[in-house]
């Protein structure tokens, strides 16, 4: 009997192993087909099983940890940028300082962690937090980041997660929850518009017939249906639209550029985990109303003091770099009305924002959507600039007074 169970020759093991495998497969198929497995969220995982799942998750996170964090990871500008997203999305499951967690999300299994306490975040390094935010977690309702290759946005949220455990309720409310300028105006949703397709990572995932990748969508807060879109925009761009820090100054742009950019975000043609979530909720009527609103606001520079501007920054902006084969920035930005939709006005924009966007172009996070017949030339341009040159040209444009839109050459004179 012992020899039958434990044969001496290796080849004699093949038969029993194959039979055992077939038997295990039959048992698994029987269990699945019978429906005996209880997948109800009303019953929690047994303690041992929950611990095993979390340990597996922790080891997977450590193995696939993200890249080296940026040098300014914990800067106030990144913390504030991450706060705006956390308050709009993440807080609805994970709570925050001065707030508990929603009873609906605590009825999920596994339950989302309460991230105010030190325990959930202190045990993970910044690269591990990056991995969790970017990749999400299967079977846990933790989503992956909506926009691929926008690592800069993910680092914003990581910065906030690292800062939040020591944050007071007052600071949390001011950074993440308060809609500055709420009630400043409304943008009615209007009549139900025709639904239009949008692109998202893995939007061909089976079963395709079970999903609806079309805008407008019903969002987390329903702000679009409530008509209070301006309050949501004010979270990041401010009630005056001047943005600041990590977010662009909308008062500097033309109406056509704002409208076309919102439409591009909604459709996924321009990547952003921050903006696609917001823009995809808007109706065409609201996109038009928001563009009208921001062009009526007073135009002013984002920063009151930029500091000294280098000759190199002015050279790149006005004359270009012959050594790198680059034309001047001014050859595209803000010259003709024909360019209003394609090229933003840079004068008076935030220095940090401009420099960050150039680095996003350089890293492939913008301007290279799969399937584009006409790739954005900014990708090649940014790859030819050093960090020093990027900072220099960003400082130059941040120091310039806002360009007067009415001074642009009328489209009919352009040939």
C-alpha positions as CSV (number, residue, x, y, z in Angstrom):
1,X,0.0,0.0,0.0
2,X,2.9,2.4,0.9
3,X,4.5,1.7,-2.5
4,X,1.3,2.5,-4.3
5,X,1.0,5.8,-2.5
6,X,4.7,6.7,-2.7
7,X,6.3,4.9,-5.8
8,X,10.0,4.9,-6.1
9,X,10.3,5.8,-9.8
10,X,9.6,9.4,-10.8
11,X,7.6,8.3,-13.9
12,X,5.2,6.4,-11.7
13,X,4.0,9.6,-10.1
14,X,2.7,11.0,-13.4
15,X,-0.5,9.0,-13.5
16,X,-1.6,9.6,-9.9
17,X,-0.8,13.4,-10.3
18,X,-2.8,13.6,-13.5
19,X,-5.8,11.8,-11.9
20,X,-5.6,14.1,-8.8
21,X,-5.5,17.1,-11.1
22,X,-8.6,16.0,-13.0
23,X,-10.4,15.2,-9.8
24,X,-9.6,18.7,-8.4
25,X,-10.8,20.3,-11.6
26,X,-14.1,18.3,-11.6
27,X,-14.7,19.4,-8.0
28,X,-14.0,23.1,-8.9
29,X,-16.3,22.9,-11.9
30,X,-19.0,21.3,-9.8
31,X,-18.7,24.0,-7.1
32,X,-18.9,26.8,-9.7
33,X,-21.8,25.4,-11.7
34,X,-23.8,24.5,-8.6
35,X,-23.7,28.1,-7.3
36,X,-23.0,26.9,-3.8
37,X,-20.3,29.6,-3.3
38,X,-21.8,32.5,-1.4
39,X,-20.5,35.8,-3.0
40,X,-22.8,38.0,-0.9
41,X,-21.2,41.1,0.5
42,X,-23.5,40.8,3.5
43,X,-21.1,38.2,5.0
44,X,-17.5,39.3,5.9
45,X,-14.5,37.2,5.0
46,X,-13.3,34.9,7.8
47,X,-10.5,36.6,9.8
48,X,-7.8,34.2,8.6
49,X,-8.9,34.5,5.0
50,X,-9.0,38.3,5.2
51,X,-5.5,38.4,6.7
52,X,-4.2,36.1,3.9
53,X,-5.8,38.3,1.2
54,X,-4.3,41.5,2.7
55,X,-0.9,39.8,3.1
56,X,-1.0,38.8,-0.6
57,X,-2.0,42.3,-1.5
58,X,0.9,43.8,0.5
59,X,3.5,41.4,-1.1
60,X,2.2,42.2,-4.6
61,X,2.3,45.9,-3.9
62,X,5.9,45.7,-2.6
63,X,7.0,43.6,-5.6
64,X,5.4,45.9,-8.2
65,X,6.2,49.2,-6.4
66,X,6.3,52.3,-8.5
67,X,9.2,54.5,-9.7
68,X,11.4,56.8,-7.7
69,X,9.4,59.7,-6.3
70,X,10.0,63.3,-7.6
71,X,12.3,65.4,-5.5
72,X,9.4,67.8,-4.6
73,X,7.0,65.0,-3.7
74,X,6.0,66.5,-0.3
75,X,5.8,70.1,-1.5
76,X,2.6,72.0,-0.5
77,X,1.7,72.5,-4.2
78,X,1.5,68.7,-4.7
79,X,-0.3,68.1,-1.5
80,X,-2.9,70.8,-2.4
81,X,-3.3,69.3,-5.9
82,X,-3.9,65.8,-4.5
83,X,-6.3,67.1,-1.9
84,X,-8.7,68.4,-4.6
85,X,-9.0,64.9,-6.2
86,X,-9.2,63.1,-2.8
87,X,-12.1,65.3,-1.7
88,X,-14.0,64.9,-4.9
89,X,-13.5,61.1,-5.3
90,X,-11.6,59.2,-2.7
91,X,-13.2,60.7,0.5
92,X,-16.5,59.1,-0.5
93,X,-15.1,55.7,0.4
94,X,-12.1,56.4,2.7
95,X,-13.3,59.4,4.7
96,X,-11.0,62.0,6.1
97,X,-10.0,64.0,9.2
98,X,-13.1,65.1,11.0
99,X,-15.3,62.7,9.0
100,X,-16.2,59.0,9.3
101,X,-17.0,56.7,6.5
102,X,-20.2,56.3,4.5
103,X,-22.3,53.4,5.7
104,X,-22.8,52.2,2.1
105,X,-19.1,51.7,1.5
106,X,-18.7,50.0,4.9
107,X,-21.2,47.5,3.6
108,X,-18.7,46.4,1.0
109,X,-16.3,43.5,1.5
110,X,-13.4,44.0,1.7
111,X,-14.2,47.4,3.3
112,X,-12.2,50.5,2.2
113,X,-9.7,51.5,4.8
114,X,-10.0,54.7,6.9
115,X,-6.9,56.6,5.6
116,X,-6.9,59.2,8.3
117,X,-5.2,56.8,10.7
118,X,-1.5,56.3,10.5
119,X,-1.7,52.5,10.1
120,X,-2.9,52.2,6.4
121,X,-0.5,54.7,4.9
122,X,2.5,54.6,7.3
123,X,3.3,51.0,6.4
124,X,3.7,51.8,2.7
125,X,6.5,53.6,1.0
126,X,5.8,56.4,-1.6
127,X,6.5,54.0,-4.5
128,X,4.1,51.5,-3.0
129,X,1.4,54.1,-2.6
130,X,2.0,55.1,-6.2
131,X,1.5,51.5,-7.3
132,X,-1.8,51.3,-5.3
133,X,-3.2,54.5,-6.8
134,X,-2.0,53.8,-10.3
135,X,-2.9,50.1,-10.6
136,X,-5.8,49.8,-8.2
137,X,-6.6,46.4,-6.6
138,X,-8.7,43.7,-8.2
139,X,-11.7,42.3,-6.3
140,X,-11.7,45.2,-3.9
141,X,-13.5,48.1,-5.8
142,X,-10.2,50.1,-5.7
143,X,-10.0,51.5,-9.2
144,X,-6.9,52.0,-11.3
145,X,-6.0,55.6,-12.3
146,X,-8.4,56.6,-15.2
147,X,-5.7,58.2,-17.3
148,X,-2.6,56.1,-18.3
149,X,0.8,57.8,-18.4
150,X,-0.3,60.7,-16.1
151,X,2.1,59.8,-13.4
152,X,2.4,63.5,-12.3
153,X,-1.3,63.4,-11.2
154,X,-0.7,60.2,-9.3
155,X,2.2,61.7,-7.4
156,X,0.0,64.6,-6.4
157,X,-2.4,62.2,-4.7
158,X,0.5,60.2,-3.1
159,X,1.7,63.5,-1.6
160,X,-1.7,64.2,-0.1
161,X,-2.0,60.6,1.3
162,X,1.3,61.0,3.1
163,X,0.3,64.4,4.6
164,X,-3.3,63.5,5.5
165,X,-2.7,61.4,8.7
166,X,-1.3,64.5,10.5
167,X,-3.8,66.9,9.0
168,X,-6.4,68.7,11.2
169,X,-10.1,68.6,10.3
170,X,-9.9,72.3,9.5
171,X,-7.0,71.9,7.1
172,X,-8.7,68.9,5.4
173,X,-11.9,70.8,4.9
174,X,-10.0,73.8,3.5
175,X,-7.9,71.8,1.1
176,X,-10.1,68.9,0.0
177,X,-13.8,69.7,0.7
178,X,-14.6,73.4,0.5
179,X,-15.9,74.5,-2.9
180,X,-14.5,78.0,-3.0
181,X,-16.9,80.3,-4.8
182,X,-19.9,77.9,-4.4
183,X,-23.0,79.5,-5.6
184,X,-21.1,82.0,-7.8
185,X,-23.2,80.8,-10.7
186,X,-24.9,77.8,-12.2
187,X,-24.7,76.1,-15.5
188,X,-27.9,74.2,-16.2
189,X,-27.6,70.7,-17.6
190,X,-30.2,71.4,-20.3
191,X,-32.1,68.9,-22.3
192,X,-30.7,65.4,-22.3
193,X,-28.0,65.4,-25.0
194,X,-27.2,62.7,-27.5
195,X,-24.7,60.3,-25.9
196,X,-21.2,60.2,-27.5
197,X,-18.5,57.6,-27.1
198,X,-15.4,58.2,-25.0
199,X,-12.1,56.4,-24.7
200,X,-10.8,54.8,-21.5
201,X,-8.0,52.3,-20.7
202,X,-9.3,48.7,-21.5
203,X,-12.6,50.0,-22.9
204,X,-12.8,46.8,-25.0
205,X,-12.8,44.7,-21.9
206,X,-15.3,41.7,-22.1
207,X,-18.2,41.4,-21.8
208,X,-18.3,44.7,-23.8
209,X,-22.1,44.6,-24.0
210,X,-22.3,45.1,-20.2
211,X,-20.7,48.6,-20.2
212,X,-21.6,52.0,-21.6
213,X,-18.6,54.1,-22.5
214,X,-20.6,57.2,-23.5
215,X,-20.9,60.7,-22.1
216,X,-22.4,62.5,-20.3
217,X,-22.0,60.1,-17.3
218,X,-23.6,60.2,-13.9
219,X,-20.8,61.2,-11.5
220,X,-20.0,60.7,-7.8
221,X,-21.6,64.0,-6.7
222,X,-24.1,64.7,-9.4
223,X,-22.9,68.3,-9.6
224,X,-23.6,68.5,-13.4
225,X,-27.2,67.4,-13.0
226,X,-27.6,69.9,-10.1
227,X,-26.4,72.7,-12.4
228,X,-23.6,73.7,-9.9
229,X,-20.7,73.0,-12.2
230,X,-18.9,76.2,-11.4
231,X,-18.6,75.3,-7.7
232,X,-16.8,72.1,-8.7
233,X,-14.5,73.9,-11.1
234,X,-13.7,76.3,-8.3
235,X,-12.2,73.5,-6.2
236,X,-9.1,73.6,-8.3
237,X,-9.2,76.7,-10.5
238,X,-10.6,79.1,-7.8
239,X,-13.7,81.3,-7.9
240,X,-11.7,83.8,-10.0
241,X,-10.6,81.1,-12.4
242,X,-6.9,82.1,-12.0
243,X,-5.9,78.6,-10.8
244,X,-2.5,78.7,-9.2
245,X,0.2,76.1,-8.6
246,X,-0.7,72.8,-10.1
247,X,-3.8,74.0,-12.0
248,X,-4.1,76.3,-15.0
249,X,-5.4,79.8,-15.1
250,X,-8.6,79.6,-17.2
251,X,-9.0,83.4,-17.5
252,X,-6.1,83.6,-19.9
253,X,-7.6,81.3,-22.6
254,X,-10.0,81.9,-25.4
255,X,-13.5,80.6,-25.4
256,X,-12.9,78.1,-28.2
257,X,-9.8,76.7,-26.4
258,X,-11.7,76.1,-23.2
259,X,-14.6,74.5,-24.9
260,X,-12.5,72.3,-27.1
261,X,-10.3,71.2,-24.2
262,X,-13.3,70.2,-22.0
263,X,-14.6,68.2,-24.9
264,X,-11.3,66.5,-25.4
265,X,-11.0,65.6,-21.8
266,X,-14.6,64.2,-21.8
267,X,-13.8,62.1,-24.9
268,X,-10.5,60.8,-23.5
269,X,-8.5,62.4,-26.4
270,X,-6.6,64.4,-23.7
271,X,-5.5,62.4,-20.7
272,X,-6.1,63.4,-17.1
273,X,-7.4,61.4,-14.2
274,X,-8.5,64.7,-12.7
275,X,-10.3,66.3,-15.6
276,X,-11.9,63.3,-17.4
277,X,-13.8,62.5,-14.3
278,X,-15.2,66.1,-14.2
279,X,-15.6,66.8,-18.0
280,X,-17.3,63.5,-18.7
281,X,-20.3,64.6,-16.5
282,X,-20.9,67.8,-18.4
283,X,-23.5,68.2,-21.1
284,X,-22.6,70.1,-24.3
285,X,-24.8,73.0,-23.0
286,X,-22.7,73.2,-19.8
287,X,-19.4,73.0,-21.6
288,X,-20.5,76.0,-23.7
289,X,-21.7,77.9,-20.6
290,X,-18.5,77.3,-18.7
291,X,-16.4,78.5,-21.6
292,X,-18.6,81.6,-21.8
293,X,-18.2,82.2,-18.0
294,X,-14.4,82.0,-17.8
295,X,-13.7,84.4,-20.7
296,X,-15.8,87.1,-18.9
297,X,-13.7,87.0,-15.8
298,X,-10.9,89.5,-15.3
299,X,-7.6,88.4,-16.9
300,X,-4.7,88.4,-14.5
301,X,-1.4,86.6,-14.0
302,X,-1.4,83.6,-11.8
303,X,1.7,84.7,-9.9
304,X,2.4,88.2,-8.6
305,X,6.2,87.6,-8.4
306,X,8.1,85.1,-10.5
307,X,11.7,86.3,-9.9
308,X,14.4,86.9,-12.4
309,X,13.9,85.7,-16.0
310,X,16.9,84.2,-17.7
311,X,18.0,85.2,-21.2
312,X,17.8,81.5,-22.1
313,X,14.1,81.4,-21.3
314,X,13.4,84.4,-23.5
315,X,15.5,83.0,-26.3
316,X,13.5,79.7,-26.3
317,X,10.2,81.6,-26.2
318,X,10.9,84.3,-28.8
319,X,13.6,82.9,-31.1
320,X,13.8,79.2,-30.4
321,X,16.9,77.0,-30.2
322,X,18.7,76.4,-33.5
323,X,21.1,74.1,-31.8
324,X,18.2,71.7,-30.9
325,X,16.3,72.4,-34.1
326,X,13.5,74.1,-32.3
327,X,11.4,77.0,-33.5
328,X,10.2,79.6,-31.0
329,X,7.3,78.9,-28.7
330,X,5.7,82.1,-30.0
331,X,5.5,80.7,-33.5
332,X,2.4,78.7,-32.4
333,X,1.1,80.0,-29.1
334,X,-1.3,82.9,-29.3
335,X,-0.5,84.3,-32.8
336,X,-3.7,83.8,-34.8
337,X,-7.4,83.2,-34.1
338,X,-7.1,80.1,-36.3
339,X,-4.9,78.6,-33.5
340,X,-7.4,79.4,-30.6
341,X,-8.6,75.8,-30.4
342,X,-5.2,74.1,-30.7
343,X,-2.7,76.3,-28.8
344,X,-3.2,77.7,-25.3
345,X,-2.0,81.2,-24.4
346,X,1.0,80.9,-22.1
347,X,1.6,84.5,-20.9
348,X,0.8,84.9,-17.2
349,X,0.3,81.1,-16.5
350,X,1.7,79.5,-13.4
351,X,5.4,78.7,-13.7
352,X,5.1,75.3,-11.9
353,X,2.1,74.3,-14.1
354,X,3.9,75.2,-17.3
355,X,7.1,73.3,-16.3
356,X,5.2,70.3,-15.2
357,X,3.2,70.1,-18.4
358,X,6.4,70.3,-20.5
359,X,7.7,67.3,-18.5
360,X,4.4,65.5,-19.0
361,X,4.8,66.0,-22.7
362,X,8.4,64.8,-22.5
363,X,7.4,61.6,-20.6
364,X,4.6,60.8,-23.1
365,X,1.7,61.6,-20.7
366,X,0.2,64.1,-23.2
367,X,0.0,64.4,-26.9
368,X,0.4,60.7,-27.9
369,X,-3.0,59.1,-27.8
370,X,-3.0,55.7,-29.5
371,X,-4.4,56.0,-33.0
372,X,-3.7,59.7,-33.5
373,X,-3.0,60.4,-37.2
374,X,-1.4,63.7,-36.3
375,X,0.7,63.3,-33.1
376,X,1.2,66.4,-31.0
377,X,4.5,68.1,-32.0
378,X,5.0,69.1,-28.3
379,X,6.2,65.6,-27.5
380,X,9.3,65.9,-29.7
381,X,9.8,69.5,-28.7
382,X,9.8,68.7,-25.0
383,X,12.2,65.8,-25.4
384,X,14.8,68.2,-26.8
385,X,14.6,70.4,-23.7
386,X,16.6,69.9,-20.6
387,X,15.2,70.4,-17.1
388,X,17.0,73.7,-16.9
389,X,15.6,74.9,-20.2
390,X,12.1,73.9,-19.2
391,X,12.3,75.8,-16.0
392,X,13.7,78.8,-17.8
393,X,11.0,79.1,-20.5
394,X,8.3,78.4,-17.9
395,X,9.6,81.3,-15.8
396,X,9.7,83.6,-18.8
397,X,6.1,83.0,-19.7
398,X,4.9,83.2,-16.1
399,X,6.5,86.6,-15.8
400,X,4.8,88.0,-18.9
401,X,1.5,90.1,-18.6
402,X,-1.6,88.3,-19.9
403,X,-1.8,88.5,-23.7
404,X,-4.8,90.5,-24.9
405,X,-7.0,88.1,-26.8
406,X,-8.5,90.9,-28.9
407,X,-5.1,91.8,-30.3
408,X,-4.8,88.4,-32.1
409,X,-4.8,88.5,-35.8
410,X,-8.3,87.8,-37.2
411,X,-8.7,84.4,-38.8
412,X,-9.7,85.8,-42.2
413,X,-6.3,87.5,-42.7
414,X,-4.4,84.2,-42.1
415,X,-3.4,82.4,-45.3
